[in-house]
């Protein structure tokens, strides 16, 4: 298992967290997602490395911004 941590901008509530988690859960290999709205962080556990472009696209599709992209 591989742990990935991202900063996602624009989250403000539990609904935001759920939207981000739902968008990321569809990426291949993702087994677990933890969103912390207070720190703007998302931790994703997957069976292997994730393509940052795929993560960016998923976060973007949910209406948020992946920091550093």
C-alpha angles and dihedrals in degrees: 000000000000126000119214124186124199137176113228119193125213101036115136109157148014090276088059090050092050092050092051093046092049092051094049097044090072094063113107113263098013111142103165139015129192119185122194109192093185093062097029088237132140123192116198124190115201140167090247144351118319123222106243090216089059091048090048092050092049094049091045092050088056090054100255137108127245107220116239096022 
